[in-house]
Amino acid sequence: MNNFLEKRYNDIILMSKKICKSSPEFEDVAHFAITEFMQHERGQELVDANKAMQFLSGIIHRSFWSSSSQYHTLYRQKGRVHSLKADRNDMNDNDYFDYTQNKGNRRVNEMQDNEYNHDVDAALEAIEAILEEMIIESKEQWYRSVMFQHWIEDSNYSAISKRLNIPRTSVARAVKEARIHIQTTLKNRGIEYEL
């Protein structure tokens, strides 16, 4: 694996620069992806199968573009403080409800009242694993996986199409095929979860 990384380091940095659209943090994302890849249990297997670059591109893409990625959580959110309003004591209950409802926090407040669901968590972990498997399976599955991840972040096909400069119908078809593949794989693994 070290041989591969030394040999392809510049290619990985360049790939990150392209995926991140020359964002100033492209090198940080590349280094994060390399670290994740080195720690991945199937890293050497991917190198041996000549699928390491494809796998790294998925890590880089998810790390940079996803607001729920580990990279985003560790580096972009670190030290960031969120507040609801300057002073909560200055608001009456109706102002507070309107504020949280308008900011989309109503769902968060409702979720706090619900108990943690282990089955849903297990299903989501299985879906993440399936998406990783799709990335290394083939170029077509890689494309479906990436489009599905974009769809998770923003379920508007037109917005995805404009952002990526890909026809809307291609995005919709890839997402549909990814959903079918994920649903079938979940069912084959004995996991009941509806996308």
C-alpha atoms as a printed R data frame, in Angstrom:
    type eleno elety resid chain resno       x       y       z
1   ATOM     1    CA   MET     A     1   0.000   0.000   0.000
2   ATOM     2    CA   ASN     A     2   2.820   2.426   0.856
3   ATOM     3    CA   ASN     A     3   4.342   1.775  -2.568
4   ATOM     4    CA   PHE     A     4   1.043   2.648  -4.223
5   ATOM     5    CA   LEU     A     5   0.655   5.852  -2.183
6   ATOM     6    CA   GLU     A     6   4.191   7.019  -2.889
7   ATOM     7    CA   LYS     A     7   3.794   6.291  -6.591
8   ATOM     8    CA   ARG     A     8   0.327   7.842  -6.993
9   ATOM     9    CA   TYR     A     9   0.534  10.663  -4.423
10  ATOM    10    CA   ASN     A    10   0.640  13.464  -7.029
11  ATOM    11    CA   ASP     A    11  -2.239  11.838  -8.937
12  ATOM    12    CA   ILE     A    12  -4.306  11.702  -5.747
13  ATOM    13    CA   ILE     A    13  -3.626  15.388  -5.041
14  ATOM    14    CA   LEU     A    14  -4.568  16.317  -8.617
15  ATOM    15    CA   MET     A    15  -7.728  14.176  -8.434
16  ATOM    16    CA   SER     A    16  -8.677  15.925  -5.189
17  ATOM    17    CA   LYS     A    17  -8.088  19.319  -6.777
18  ATOM    18    CA   LYS     A    18 -10.452  18.404  -9.627
19  ATOM    19    CA   ILE     A    19 -13.135  16.890  -7.385
20  ATOM    20    CA   CYS     A    20 -12.981  19.873  -5.016
21  ATOM    21    CA   LYS     A    21 -13.037  22.265  -7.991
22  ATOM    22    CA   SER     A    22  -9.723  23.870  -6.898
23  ATOM    23    CA   SER     A    23 -11.053  24.775  -3.458
24  ATOM    24    CA   PRO     A    24  -8.274  25.930  -1.108
25  ATOM    25    CA   GLU     A    25  -8.893  22.864   1.061
26  ATOM    26    CA   PHE     A    26  -8.299  20.283  -1.701
27  ATOM    27    CA   GLU     A    27  -4.961  19.193  -0.206
28  ATOM    28    CA   ASP     A    28  -6.462  18.758   3.250
29  ATOM    29    CA   VAL     A    29  -9.253  16.658   1.763
30  ATOM    30    CA   ALA     A    30  -6.717  14.544  -0.146
31  ATOM    31    CA   HIS     A    31  -4.653  13.934   2.983
32  ATOM    32    CA   PHE     A    32  -7.771  13.064   4.950
33  ATOM    33    CA   ALA     A    33  -8.782  10.603   2.213
34  ATOM    34    CA   ILE     A    34  -5.316   9.011   2.182
35  ATOM    35    CA   THR     A    35  -5.458   8.567   5.962
36  ATOM    36    CA   GLU     A    36  -8.916   7.009   5.751
37  ATOM    37    CA   PHE     A    37  -7.784   4.734   2.932
38  ATOM    38    CA   MET     A    38  -4.708   3.584   4.852
39  ATOM    39    CA   GLN     A    39  -6.897   2.676   7.829
40  ATOM    40    CA   HIS     A    40  -9.525   0.903   5.723
41  ATOM    41    CA   GLU     A    41  -9.572  -2.857   6.268
42  ATOM    42    CA   ARG     A    42  -9.761  -3.553   2.531
43  ATOM    43    CA   GLY     A    43  -7.135  -0.999   1.486
44  ATOM    44    CA   GLN     A    44  -4.505  -3.484   0.331
45  ATOM    45    CA   GLU     A    45  -7.154  -5.572  -1.427
46  ATOM    46    CA   LEU     A    46  -8.227  -2.478  -3.389
47  ATOM    47    CA   VAL     A    47  -4.618  -1.712  -4.341
48  ATOM    48    CA   ASP     A    48  -4.145  -5.304  -5.534
49  ATOM    49    CA   ALA     A    49  -7.367  -5.126  -7.581
50  ATOM    50    CA   ASN     A    50  -6.332  -1.782  -9.172
51  ATOM    51    CA   LYS     A    51  -9.416  -0.098  -7.720
52  ATOM    52    CA   ALA     A    52  -7.706   2.095  -5.124
53  ATOM    53    CA   MET     A    53  -7.919   5.340  -7.139
54  ATOM    54    CA   GLN     A    54 -11.602   4.784  -7.771
55  ATOM    55    CA   PHE     A    55 -12.175   4.141  -4.072
56  ATOM    56    CA   LEU     A    56 -10.121   7.209  -3.096
57  ATOM    57    CA   SER     A    57 -12.155   9.352  -5.469
58  ATOM    58    CA   GLY     A    58 -15.297   8.284  -3.618
59  ATOM    59    CA   ILE     A    59 -13.771   9.157  -0.249
60  ATOM    60    CA   ILE     A    60 -12.626  12.545  -1.546
61  ATOM    61    CA   HIS     A    61 -15.993  13.278  -3.140
62  ATOM    62    CA   ARG     A    62 -18.017  12.371  -0.055
63  ATOM    63    CA   SER     A    63 -15.601  14.135   2.278
64  ATOM    64    CA   PHE     A    64 -15.673  17.399   0.371
65  ATOM    65    CA   TRP     A    65 -19.276  17.613  -0.827
66  ATOM    66    CA   SER     A    66 -21.222  16.012   2.030
67  ATOM    67    CA   SER     A    67 -22.207  18.133   5.001
68  ATOM    68    CA   SER     A    68 -22.572  14.946   7.045
69  ATOM    69    CA   SER     A    69 -19.152  13.495   6.204
70  ATOM    70    CA   GLN     A    70 -16.555  12.743   8.841
71  ATOM    71    CA   TYR     A    71 -14.230  15.307   7.246
72  ATOM    72    CA   HIS     A    72 -16.908  18.000   7.474
73  ATOM    73    CA   THR     A    73 -17.641  17.132  11.093
74  ATOM    74    CA   LEU     A    74 -14.001  16.996  12.162
75  ATOM    75    CA   TYR     A    75 -12.539  19.947  10.273
76  ATOM    76    CA   ARG     A    76 -15.210  22.330   9.072
77  ATOM    77    CA   GLN     A    77 -17.389  22.182  12.182
78  ATOM    78    CA   LYS     A    78 -14.559  22.076  14.742
79  ATOM    79    CA   GLY     A    79 -14.825  24.994  17.128
80  ATOM    80    CA   ARG     A    80 -17.916  26.389  15.470
81  ATOM    81    CA   VAL     A    81 -20.525  27.635  17.925
82  ATOM    82    CA   HIS     A    82 -24.189  27.771  16.963
83  ATOM    83    CA   SER     A    83 -26.683  29.905  18.806
84  ATOM    84    CA   LEU     A    84 -30.413  30.242  18.396
85  ATOM    85    CA   LYS     A    85 -30.605  33.956  19.113
86  ATOM    86    CA   ALA     A    86 -28.561  36.528  20.980
87  ATOM    87    CA   ASP     A    87 -30.461  35.961  24.195
88  ATOM    88    CA   ARG     A    88 -33.108  33.266  24.663
89  ATOM    89    CA   ASN     A    89 -34.447  35.123  27.712
90  ATOM    90    CA   ASP     A    90 -35.509  38.045  25.490
91  ATOM    91    CA   MET     A    91 -37.999  35.845  23.602
92  ATOM    92    CA   ASN     A    92 -41.425  34.746  24.659
93  ATOM    93    CA   ASP     A    93 -42.517  31.168  23.923
94  ATOM    94    CA   ASN     A    94 -44.266  32.076  20.635
95  ATOM    95    CA   ASP     A    95 -41.168  33.878  19.312
96  ATOM    96    CA   TYR     A    96 -39.039  30.877  20.200
97  ATOM    97    CA   PHE     A    97 -41.440  28.445  18.466
98  ATOM    98    CA   ASP     A    98 -41.572  30.643  15.342
99  ATOM    99    CA   TYR     A    99 -37.793  30.979  15.325
100 ATOM   100    CA   THR     A   100 -37.107  27.256  15.603
101 ATOM   101    CA   GLN     A   101 -39.856  26.383  13.136
102 ATOM   102    CA   ASN     A   102 -38.536  28.838  10.564
103 ATOM   103    CA   LYS     A   103 -34.982  27.572  10.949
104 ATOM   104    CA   GLY     A   104 -35.972  23.938  10.435
105 ATOM   105    CA   ASN     A   105 -35.213  23.019  14.022
106 ATOM   106    CA   ARG     A   106 -38.737  21.801  14.707
107 ATOM   107    CA   ARG     A   107 -37.788  18.373  13.375
108 ATOM   108    CA   VAL     A   108 -34.730  18.282  15.644
109 ATOM   109    CA   ASN     A   109 -36.901  19.144  18.639
110 ATOM   110    CA   GLU     A   110 -39.366  16.400  17.696
111 ATOM   111    CA   MET     A   111 -36.553  13.887  17.228
112 ATOM   112    CA   GLN     A   112 -35.254  14.599  20.723
113 ATOM   113    CA   ASP     A   113 -38.560  13.321  22.081
114 ATOM   114    CA   ASN     A   114 -38.249  10.027  20.195
115 ATOM   115    CA   GLU     A   115 -36.167   7.129  21.402
116 ATOM   116    CA   TYR     A   116 -33.043   6.011  19.588
117 ATOM   117    CA   ASN     A   117 -33.841   3.350  16.987
118 ATOM   118    CA   HIS     A   118 -31.113   0.707  16.690
119 ATOM   119    CA   ASP     A   119 -32.733  -0.913  13.635
120 ATOM   120    CA   VAL     A   120 -32.680   2.333  11.652
121 ATOM   121    CA   ASP     A   121 -29.077   2.970  12.692
122 ATOM   122    CA   ALA     A   122 -28.060  -0.547  11.596
123 ATOM   123    CA   ALA     A   123 -29.871  -0.073   8.269
124 ATOM   124    CA   LEU     A   124 -28.109   3.259   7.665
125 ATOM   125    CA   GLU     A   125 -24.731   1.685   8.399
126 ATOM   126    CA   ALA     A   126 -25.580  -1.119   5.967
127 ATOM   127    CA   ILE     A   127 -26.503   1.447   3.301
128 ATOM   128    CA   GLU     A   128 -23.166   3.236   3.800
129 ATOM   129    CA   ALA     A   129 -21.376  -0.099   3.375
130 ATOM   130    CA   ILE     A   130 -23.366  -0.877   0.228
131 ATOM   131    CA   LEU     A   131 -22.465   2.542  -1.213
132 ATOM   132    CA   GLU     A   132 -18.772   1.852  -0.540
133 ATOM   133    CA   GLU     A   133 -19.089  -1.551  -2.199
134 ATOM   134    CA   MET     A   134 -20.763   0.043  -5.213
135 ATOM   135    CA   ILE     A   135 -17.828   2.435  -5.594
136 ATOM   136    CA   ILE     A   136 -15.352  -0.392  -6.088
137 ATOM   137    CA   GLU     A   137 -17.676  -2.744  -7.966
138 ATOM   138    CA   SER     A   138 -17.705  -1.017 -11.355
139 ATOM   139    CA   LYS     A   139 -17.714   2.405 -13.003
140 ATOM   140    CA   GLU     A   140 -21.472   2.217 -13.463
141 ATOM   141    CA   GLN     A   141 -22.045   1.389  -9.808
142 ATOM   142    CA   TRP     A   142 -19.590   4.105  -8.792
143 ATOM   143    CA   TYR     A   143 -21.627   6.623 -10.802
144 ATOM   144    CA   ARG     A   144 -24.889   5.415  -9.248
145 ATOM   145    CA   SER     A   145 -23.380   5.599  -5.770
146 ATOM   146    CA   VAL     A   146 -22.138   9.159  -6.285
147 ATOM   147    CA   MET     A   147 -25.464  10.321  -7.745
148 ATOM   148    CA   PHE     A   148 -27.331   8.667  -4.856
149 ATOM   149    CA   GLN     A   149 -25.120  10.493  -2.350
150 ATOM   150    CA   HIS     A   150 -25.829  13.800  -4.094
151 ATOM   151    CA   TRP     A   151 -29.522  12.965  -3.980
152 ATOM   152    CA   ILE     A   152 -29.310  12.296  -0.230
153 ATOM   153    CA   GLU     A   153 -27.884  15.791   0.272
154 ATOM   154    CA   ASP     A   154 -30.356  17.475  -2.087
155 ATOM   155    CA   SER     A   155 -33.311  15.480  -3.413
156 ATOM   156    CA   ASN     A   156 -33.905  17.993  -6.226
157 ATOM   157    CA   TYR     A   157 -32.782  16.359  -9.486
158 ATOM   158    CA   SER     A   158 -32.694  19.698 -11.308
159 ATOM   159    CA   ALA     A   159 -30.393  21.263  -8.711
160 ATOM   160    CA   ILE     A   160 -28.039  18.276  -8.871
161 ATOM   161    CA   SER     A   161 -28.114  18.410 -12.664
162 ATOM   162    CA   LYS     A   162 -27.198  22.100 -12.734
163 ATOM   163    CA   ARG     A   163 -24.500  21.759 -10.076
164 ATOM   164    CA   LEU     A   164 -22.794  18.809 -11.799
165 ATOM   165    CA   ASN     A   165 -23.631  19.745 -15.405
166 ATOM   166    CA   ILE     A   166 -25.188  16.324 -16.002
167 ATOM   167    CA   PRO     A   167 -28.584  15.794 -17.702
168 ATOM   168    CA   ARG     A   168 -31.439  15.643 -15.209
169 ATOM   169    CA   THR     A   169 -32.695  12.346 -16.648
170 ATOM   170    CA   SER     A   170 -29.265  10.744 -16.135
171 ATOM   171    CA   VAL     A   171 -29.246  11.830 -12.500
172 ATOM   172    CA   ALA     A   172 -32.792  10.543 -11.940
173 ATOM   173    CA   ARG     A   173 -32.078   7.199 -13.628
174 ATOM   174    CA   ALA     A   174 -28.844   6.686 -11.670
175 ATOM   175    CA   VAL     A   175 -30.578   7.461  -8.372
176 ATOM   176    CA   LYS     A   176 -33.451   5.110  -9.216
177 ATOM   177    CA   GLU     A   177 -31.036   2.307 -10.126
178 ATOM   178    CA   ALA     A   178 -29.003   2.919  -6.968
179 ATOM   179    CA   ARG     A   179 -32.143   2.804  -4.810
180 ATOM   180    CA   ILE     A   180 -33.213  -0.473  -6.398
181 ATOM   181    CA   HIS     A   181 -29.736  -1.964  -5.923
182 ATOM   182    CA   ILE     A   182 -29.540  -0.811  -2.296
183 ATOM   183    CA   GLN     A   183 -33.060  -2.037  -1.516
184 ATOM   184    CA   THR     A   184 -32.366  -5.437  -3.099
185 ATOM   185    CA   THR     A   185 -29.040  -5.792  -1.298
186 ATOM   186    CA   LEU     A   186 -30.627  -4.854   2.033
187 ATOM   187    CA   LYS     A   187 -33.363  -7.428   1.477
188 ATOM   188    CA   ASN     A   188 -30.788 -10.104   0.564
189 ATOM   189    CA   ARG     A   189 -28.965  -9.327   3.811
190 ATOM   190    CA   GLY     A   190 -32.161  -9.666   5.824
191 ATOM   191    CA   ILE     A   191 -32.506  -5.968   6.624
192 ATOM   192    CA   GLU     A   192 -35.970  -4.470   6.323
193 ATOM   193    CA   TYR     A   193 -35.692  -0.760   5.506
194 ATOM   194    CA   GLU     A   194 -37.645   1.276   2.996
195 ATOM   195    CA   LEU     A   195 -35.780   4.055   1.128
